[in-house]
């Protein structure tokens, strides 16, 4: 196995020098955006105002789920491919 020396911009004698260590100064300060209370979006306001209603809603329609489950058991479940494709086109263009 051969070890090759890699040339570096930083020389090894930097760490052996005595004296104060200089820290580099930042080139320029970056200003970060601090939004004010006035910049709250209308969507956020709508979500905040309807939060309680959203928490009370069920995640799924239980009655519809039971109806589909029953039709699957009975073998009467049918898919309307045309209605599904029309709904997909309306939703996703």
Protein Blocks (a to p, Z undefined) as FASTA:
>chain_A
ZZdddddfbdfklmmpgcdddddddfbacddddddfklpcfklmmmmmmmmmmmmpcfbd
fklmmmmmmmmmnopaccdfklmmmmmmmmnZZ
